[in-house]
């Protein structure tokens, strides 16, 4: 999104919303007239959560499980990405990186795709259903610098709080948005957010409806934990 600033300049800011599980919507501006909408991992009704219906120009699917790949939740016909590789569309650069849904190199639950998204001069990384206790050196090299990291913290099907904290220390992002944890009405048995926040020493974090962020607003030193309301 963009706002007018003094002397005719444009102040850019990205808006990120979380709908539960790993389902995110990112809205950004390519220029003054054109907005780009990115959706990641829409879920279906089997989770017990209300399925939001949204529009998107780009849809990223990390893996084929029904709680991450409900394409019918998207009302438009987006540019679809569901495999590792490098992509560029509507001024957005996206890199898909192979990851594992478990700590046995995919032998138990298969693979997932990590997405690195570059838009509005910021770098966003969505780790999908990462189950590795730590990232491999080659994965870290491909991910590179990250401003905003979306990471599962609920355990059971993905990394839990302790492993998530370890991966955060590997990546060293500026902002962390936790995902894939226990929320009201969710049918999956996941750990609550509080366990992760306690490990990170951020028990007083106030949930937000959305994150509106610009390049200049990124924290300069300490990692910021942003909790979003679904």
C-alpha positions as CSV (number, residue, x, y, z in Angstrom):
1,X,0.0,0.0,0.0
2,X,1.1,3.6,-0.5
3,X,0.5,6.9,1.1
4,X,1.2,10.4,-0.1
5,X,4.0,12.1,1.6
6,X,5.2,15.7,1.5
7,X,6.7,17.3,-1.6
8,X,4.9,14.8,-3.8
9,X,6.9,11.8,-2.7
10,X,5.3,8.4,-2.2
11,X,5.6,6.5,1.1
12,X,5.5,2.8,0.6
13,X,4.2,0.2,3.0
14,X,3.3,-3.5,2.8
15,X,0.3,-5.0,4.5
16,X,0.4,-8.6,5.8
17,X,-2.7,-10.4,7.1
18,X,-2.8,-13.9,8.7
19,X,-5.9,-16.1,8.5
20,X,-4.7,-19.0,10.6
21,X,-2.5,-22.0,10.1
22,X,0.0,-20.9,7.3
23,X,-2.5,-18.8,5.3
24,X,-1.2,-15.3,4.6
25,X,-2.1,-12.4,2.4
26,X,0.4,-9.8,1.4
27,X,-0.6,-6.6,-0.3
28,X,2.0,-4.3,-1.8
29,X,2.3,-1.6,-4.5
30,X,4.3,-1.9,-7.6
31,X,3.7,1.8,-8.3
32,X,1.2,4.6,-7.5
33,X,-1.6,2.9,-9.5
34,X,-1.0,-0.8,-9.3
35,X,-1.3,-3.1,-6.3
36,X,-0.1,-6.7,-6.2
37,X,-1.8,-9.3,-4.0
38,X,0.0,-12.5,-2.8
39,X,-1.7,-15.4,-1.1
40,X,0.2,-18.2,0.6
41,X,-1.1,-21.6,1.7
42,X,-5.0,-21.3,1.8
43,X,-6.6,-24.0,3.9
44,X,-9.9,-25.8,3.5
45,X,-12.9,-26.3,5.9
46,X,-11.5,-29.6,7.4
47,X,-9.5,-27.6,9.9
48,X,-12.6,-26.3,11.6
49,X,-11.7,-22.7,10.8
50,X,-13.8,-20.4,8.6
51,X,-12.2,-20.3,5.1
52,X,-11.8,-16.7,3.9
53,X,-12.3,-16.0,0.2
54,X,-9.8,-13.5,-1.1
55,X,-8.4,-12.3,-4.4
56,X,-4.8,-12.8,-5.4
57,X,-2.5,-12.1,-8.3
58,X,0.0,-14.6,-7.1
59,X,-0.7,-17.9,-5.2
60,X,2.1,-19.8,-3.4
61,X,1.5,-23.4,-2.3
62,X,4.2,-24.9,0.0
63,X,2.9,-28.5,-0.3
64,X,-0.2,-30.4,-1.3
65,X,-1.8,-31.1,2.1
66,X,-5.4,-29.9,2.2
67,X,-4.7,-27.4,5.0
68,X,-2.2,-25.6,2.7
69,X,-3.4,-26.0,-0.8
70,X,-7.1,-25.0,-1.0
71,X,-7.0,-23.1,-4.3
72,X,-10.7,-22.6,-4.4
73,X,-10.3,-20.0,-1.5
74,X,-8.9,-17.7,-4.2
75,X,-11.6,-16.0,-6.1
76,X,-9.4,-14.9,-9.0
77,X,-7.1,-16.8,-11.4
78,X,-3.6,-16.1,-9.9
79,X,-0.2,-16.9,-11.1
80,X,0.4,-20.3,-9.4
81,X,3.7,-21.4,-7.9
82,X,3.9,-24.7,-6.1
83,X,7.5,-26.0,-6.7
84,X,11.0,-24.8,-6.0
85,X,12.6,-22.5,-8.6
86,X,12.9,-18.8,-9.4
87,X,10.0,-16.8,-10.6
88,X,9.3,-13.2,-11.4
89,X,5.8,-11.7,-12.1
90,X,4.2,-8.3,-11.5
91,X,7.5,-6.9,-10.2
92,X,7.7,-9.5,-7.5
93,X,10.7,-11.9,-7.4
94,X,10.1,-15.3,-5.8
95,X,12.5,-18.1,-5.0
96,X,11.2,-21.5,-4.0
97,X,13.6,-23.6,-2.0
98,X,13.3,-27.3,-1.1
99,X,12.7,-28.0,2.5
100,X,11.6,-31.1,4.6
101,X,8.3,-31.6,6.4
102,X,10.2,-33.7,9.0
103,X,13.6,-34.2,10.5
104,X,14.3,-37.3,8.4
105,X,14.8,-35.5,5.0
106,X,11.2,-36.1,4.0
107,X,11.0,-39.8,4.7
108,X,8.1,-39.4,7.2
109,X,6.0,-36.5,5.9
110,X,7.5,-35.5,2.6
111,X,8.8,-32.2,1.4
112,X,7.7,-28.6,1.6
113,X,8.7,-25.5,-0.3
114,X,10.3,-22.5,1.5
115,X,9.5,-19.2,-0.3
116,X,11.6,-16.1,-0.4
117,X,9.6,-13.1,-1.7
118,X,11.1,-9.8,-2.7
119,X,8.7,-6.9,-3.0
120,X,8.8,-3.2,-2.1
121,X,12.5,-3.5,-1.4
122,X,11.8,-6.0,1.5
123,X,12.6,-9.7,1.8
124,X,9.9,-11.9,3.2
125,X,10.4,-15.7,3.9
126,X,7.6,-18.2,4.5
127,X,9.0,-21.5,5.8
128,X,6.0,-23.6,5.0
129,X,5.6,-26.8,7.2
130,X,9.3,-27.0,8.0
131,X,10.0,-30.0,10.2
132,X,13.8,-29.8,10.2
133,X,15.4,-29.1,13.6
134,X,17.8,-26.8,11.8
135,X,18.3,-25.6,8.2
136,X,21.1,-26.9,6.1
137,X,23.9,-24.6,5.0
138,X,22.8,-24.7,1.4
139,X,19.3,-23.7,2.4
140,X,20.5,-20.8,4.4
141,X,22.6,-19.7,1.4
142,X,19.6,-19.8,-0.9
143,X,17.4,-18.0,1.6
144,X,20.0,-15.2,2.3
145,X,19.0,-12.0,4.1
146,X,15.4,-11.9,5.5
147,X,13.5,-8.9,6.8
148,X,10.2,-10.7,7.7
149,X,10.1,-14.4,8.6
150,X,6.9,-16.5,8.8
151,X,7.7,-19.6,10.8
152,X,5.6,-22.5,12.3
153,X,5.9,-22.9,16.1
154,X,3.2,-25.4,17.0
155,X,5.1,-28.7,16.8
156,X,3.6,-32.1,16.1
157,X,3.5,-31.7,12.3
158,X,6.3,-29.0,12.1
159,X,9.0,-27.6,14.3
160,X,8.0,-26.7,17.8
161,X,8.9,-23.6,19.9
162,X,12.5,-24.7,20.7
163,X,13.4,-25.7,17.1
164,X,11.7,-22.5,15.7
165,X,13.9,-20.4,18.0
166,X,17.0,-22.2,16.7
167,X,16.0,-21.6,13.1
168,X,15.4,-18.0,13.8
169,X,18.9,-17.7,15.2
170,X,20.2,-19.2,12.0
171,X,18.3,-16.8,9.7
172,X,18.5,-13.7,11.9
173,X,15.5,-11.9,10.4
174,X,14.4,-8.4,11.6
175,X,10.7,-9.4,12.2
176,X,9.3,-12.8,13.0
177,X,5.6,-13.7,12.5
178,X,4.7,-17.1,14.2
179,X,2.2,-19.3,12.4
180,X,0.8,-22.9,12.5
181,X,0.0,-23.1,16.2
182,X,-3.1,-23.8,18.3
183,X,-6.0,-21.2,17.9
184,X,-9.7,-21.5,18.8
185,X,-11.8,-24.0,16.7
186,X,-8.6,-25.5,15.1
187,X,-9.1,-29.3,15.0
188,X,-5.4,-30.1,14.8
189,X,-3.5,-30.8,18.0
190,X,-0.8,-28.1,18.0
191,X,1.1,-26.4,20.8
192,X,-0.1,-22.9,21.9
193,X,1.7,-19.7,21.0
194,X,2.6,-19.0,24.6
195,X,5.3,-21.7,24.6
196,X,7.2,-20.0,21.7
197,X,6.8,-16.5,23.2
198,X,8.2,-17.7,26.5
199,X,11.3,-19.3,24.9
200,X,11.8,-16.0,22.9
201,X,11.3,-13.9,26.1
202,X,8.4,-12.0,24.6
203,X,5.4,-13.0,26.7
204,X,3.9,-9.5,26.6
205,X,3.4,-9.3,22.8
206,X,0.1,-7.7,21.8
207,X,-1.7,-9.3,18.9
208,X,-2.4,-7.1,15.8
209,X,-5.1,-7.4,13.2
210,X,-2.5,-6.8,10.4
211,X,1.1,-5.7,10.0
212,X,1.6,-2.6,8.0
213,X,5.4,-2.1,7.4
214,X,7.7,-0.1,5.3
215,X,11.4,-0.4,4.7
216,X,12.3,2.4,7.0
217,X,10.2,0.9,9.8
218,X,12.2,-2.4,10.0
219,X,13.9,-2.8,13.4
220,X,17.6,-2.0,13.3
221,X,18.9,-4.2,16.2
222,X,16.7,-6.6,18.2
223,X,14.4,-9.1,16.5
224,X,10.8,-8.1,16.7
225,X,8.1,-10.7,17.2
226,X,4.8,-9.7,15.6
227,X,1.7,-11.8,16.6
228,X,-1.2,-11.4,14.2
229,X,-4.9,-12.2,14.9
230,X,-6.5,-14.6,12.5
